[in-house]
Amino acid sequence: MHVYDAVIEFIDDTIERSIDSLKELCRIPTVAAKGQGLEETAELVSKMLQEAGLKTQIHETSGAPVVTAILDVGAKRTLMFYDHYDVQPAEPLDLWDSEPFEPEIRDGRLYGRGVADNKGDTVSRIWLIKAFTETKTDLLVNIKFVVEGEEEIGSPHLPEFTKKNAEFLKADGGIWEFGGAGIDGVQEAWLGLKGVFFVELEVERLNKDVHSSTACILPSAAYRLVWALASLKDENNKILIDGFYDDAKTLSVVELEAIEKIDMHETMWRTELGIDEYLMGLSGDALKEAYYNAPTCNICGLTSGYQGKGSMTVLPAKASVKIDFRLVEDMNPNDIHRKLRLHLDRHGFTDVKITYSEGYPAAKTPVDHPFVKIVAKANQRVFGNLRIQVTSPGSGPLYLFKEHVPMVSIGCGDSKSSVHSPNESIILENYRKSIHRLVYVIDEMGHW
């Protein structure tokens, strides 16, 4: 009998209970953007961790609570899990085929807001430890959890926790919140995240909306904002803010070698997205380098004037825009904030106000780190080959952990999980097998 047979058997025999726990967690609309359900969800996560045999603590911050848990078995190595219990808003609700906060199983998939990002992974990892404690199987590593509640809004208060608890963050390896199978079904591991700088700009040209017939003599807030936006990026996708690229770090030789092995499935992706070509006709190595290491300036939303049905001829008094900049290693969001303000002022847009901003830098785990090899070996024992992605084009607070623990992102999602979109889902078989994989991460790490 293999040492982990009882653990694997427990996972398989209790999979329905595990899924029920996931459904329970997903029924709470834990929407950080609305300040909704945060304390309630933190309490439930803490309870689940306690029931799995870990010692838990809820840490108050100026925002959402951070839940930590530890199981110290006196092992040489320590494995950490970072997860978040908050989710994106479910809107637009009319695009869901079932209620977003009433999880439903259809054709082998579990649908509901948060099942992929990140409540599914959270519960799978808790159930992993439960399998060891319930079967009284020796853990070869110590276990730590950090589960926060504001990842979907940029983790603004997580630094409060990390500054006070730096010692707790120390571990030999960590599993980051997200991950899953690529478009071809092959499991992927992500070694980093881009940084982000999010900003809202606003222009006010009149003290109230007026009849559009006066556009011949009165200023337009909407046009003023459009002209300001046009100054930020040219038609060749180059960001025009002075000094924007100065500190951007290029990919290393090892990273370039790693992405050479990646198949971007260019044609398949274009077909799925309904486009004829990528920006600037990018393809091959140039497309890969842009995907993994190009900073961005993206308009997330524009607001001005009347946007209801039919016509309303109005000259808007105000206009606003939400922009996110994705940043690569060595770029600092505070520096980009300063450069953005200088850019607007130098181009005559002193009236364009920066009304809100937030952000954090990029971070990565080295491709050749021993923990990466451990995760790859564990994946091989369950799923087969693991595709190593040097970094994600998305963002997260990995920078807060970088100096304390090497992190690798793997999870139970897949290319059709519709993360941040209606009909978010996971394949239940991937969910089950992802727990198996973590059993072998513990095994491989215990022999490191």
VENZI-V39580 format. One record per backbone hydrogen bond with DSSP energy under -0.5 kcal/mol. CO is the residue of the C=O (numbers start at 1). NH is the residue of the N-H. If there is no record, write none. Layout:
BEGIN
co: <CO | CO>
nh: <NH | NH>
END
This chain:
BEGIN
co: <2 | 4 | 5 | 6 | 7 | 8 | 9 | 10 | 12 | 14 | 15 | 16 | 17 | 18 | 19 | 20 | 21 | 22 | 23 | 25 | 27 | 28 | 29 | 30 | 30 | 31 | 31 | 32 | 37 | 38 | 39 | 40 | 41 | 42 | 43 | 44 | 45 | 46 | 47 | 48 | 49 | 50 | 54 | 55 | 57 | 57 | 58 | 59 | 66 | 66 | 67 | 68 | 69 | 70 | 71 | 71 | 77 | 78 | 78 | 79 | 80 | 81 | 81 | 83 | 87 | 92 | 93 | 99 | 100 | 104 | 104 | 106 | 108 | 109 | 109 | 110 | 111 | 112 | 114 | 114 | 118 | 119 | 120 | 121 | 122 | 123 | 124 | 125 | 126 | 127 | 128 | 129 | 130 | 131 | 132 | 133 | 140 | 142 | 143 | 144 | 145 | 146 | 146 | 147 | 148 | 150 | 150 | 151 | 155 | 155 | 157 | 157 | 158 | 158 | 159 | 160 | 161 | 163 | 165 | 167 | 173 | 174 | 174 | 175 | 176 | 179 | 180 | 182 | 182 | 186 | 187 | 188 | 189 | 190 | 191 | 192 | 193 | 194 | 195 | 196 | 197 | 198 | 199 | 200 | 200 | 201 | 202 | 203 | 210 | 211 | 212 | 213 | 214 | 214 | 219 | 220 | 221 | 222 | 223 | 224 | 225 | 226 | 227 | 228 | 229 | 229 | 232 | 232 | 234 | 238 | 241 | 243 | 245 | 252 | 253 | 254 | 255 | 256 | 257 | 258 | 259 | 262 | 265 | 266 | 267 | 268 | 269 | 270 | 270 | 278 | 279 | 282 | 283 | 283 | 284 | 285 | 286 | 287 | 288 | 289 | 290 | 293 | 298 | 298 | 301 | 303 | 312 | 313 | 314 | 315 | 316 | 317 | 317 | 318 | 319 | 320 | 321 | 322 | 322 | 323 | 324 | 324 | 325 | 326 | 327 | 328 | 329 | 332 | 333 | 334 | 335 | 336 | 337 | 338 | 339 | 340 | 341 | 342 | 343 | 344 | 345 | 349 | 351 | 353 | 353 | 356 | 358 | 360 | 363 | 366 | 369 | 369 | 370 | 371 | 372 | 373 | 374 | 375 | 376 | 377 | 379 | 379 | 379 | 385 | 386 | 387 | 387 | 388 | 389 | 392 | 394 | 396 | 396 | 397 | 398 | 398 | 401 | 401 | 404 | 406 | 408 | 408 | 409 | 412 | 413 | 414 | 417 | 418 | 421 | 424 | 426 | 426 | 427 | 428 | 429 | 430 | 431 | 432 | 432 | 433 | 434 | 435 | 436 | 436 | 437 | 438 | 439 | 440 | 441 | 442 | 443 | 444 | 445>
nh: <5 | 8 | 9 | 10 | 11 | 12 | 13 | 14 | 15 | 18 | 19 | 20 | 21 | 22 | 23 | 24 | 25 | 26 | 27 | 28 | 29 | 30 | 31 | 32 | 87 | 34 | 36 | 35 | 41 | 42 | 43 | 44 | 45 | 46 | 47 | 48 | 49 | 50 | 51 | 52 | 54 | 53 | 56 | 70 | 59 | 68 | 60 | 66 | 59 | 68 | 147 | 57 | 145 | 55 | 73 | 143 | 142 | 172 | 173 | 144 | 175 | 83 | 146 | 148 | 32 | 95 | 96 | 102 | 113 | 106 | 111 | 109 | 428 | 106 | 111 | 426 | 104 | 115 | 119 | 120 | 122 | 123 | 124 | 125 | 126 | 127 | 128 | 129 | 130 | 131 | 132 | 133 | 134 | 135 | 137 | 136 | 77 | 79 | 71 | 81 | 69 | 83 | 148 | 67 | 85 | 153 | 155 | 154 | 158 | 159 | 160 | 161 | 161 | 162 | 163 | 164 | 165 | 166 | 169 | 170 | 80 | 176 | 408 | 82 | 410 | 413 | 188 | 185 | 415 | 182 | 387 | 180 | 389 | 409 | 365 | 392 | 363 | 396 | 327 | 360 | 325 | 358 | 323 | 355 | 356 | 321 | 353 | 319 | 315 | 214 | 215 | 216 | 217 | 218 | 221 | 224 | 225 | 226 | 227 | 228 | 229 | 230 | 231 | 231 | 232 | 233 | 240 | 241 | 237 | 234 | 244 | 246 | 248 | 256 | 257 | 258 | 259 | 260 | 261 | 261 | 262 | 264 | 269 | 270 | 271 | 272 | 273 | 274 | 275 | 281 | 282 | 278 | 286 | 287 | 288 | 289 | 290 | 291 | 292 | 293 | 294 | 295 | 300 | 324 | 322 | 320 | 314 | 212 | 316 | 210 | 221 | 205 | 206 | 305 | 203 | 303 | 201 | 300 | 301 | 199 | 298 | 326 | 197 | 296 | 195 | 331 | 249 | 336 | 337 | 338 | 339 | 340 | 341 | 342 | 343 | 344 | 345 | 346 | 347 | 349 | 348 | 352 | 353 | 202 | 355 | 200 | 198 | 196 | 193 | 369 | 372 | 373 | 374 | 375 | 376 | 377 | 378 | 379 | 380 | 381 | 382 | 383 | 384 | 187 | 388 | 189 | 389 | 390 | 191 | 194 | 194 | 398 | 399 | 400 | 401 | 402 | 404 | 405 | 171 | 174 | 176 | 410 | 190 | 427 | 181 | 417 | 425 | 421 | 424 | 112 | 110 | 428 | 431 | 432 | 433 | 434 | 435 | 435 | 436 | 437 | 438 | 439 | 439 | 440 | 441 | 442 | 443 | 444 | 445 | 446 | 447 | 447 | 448>
END
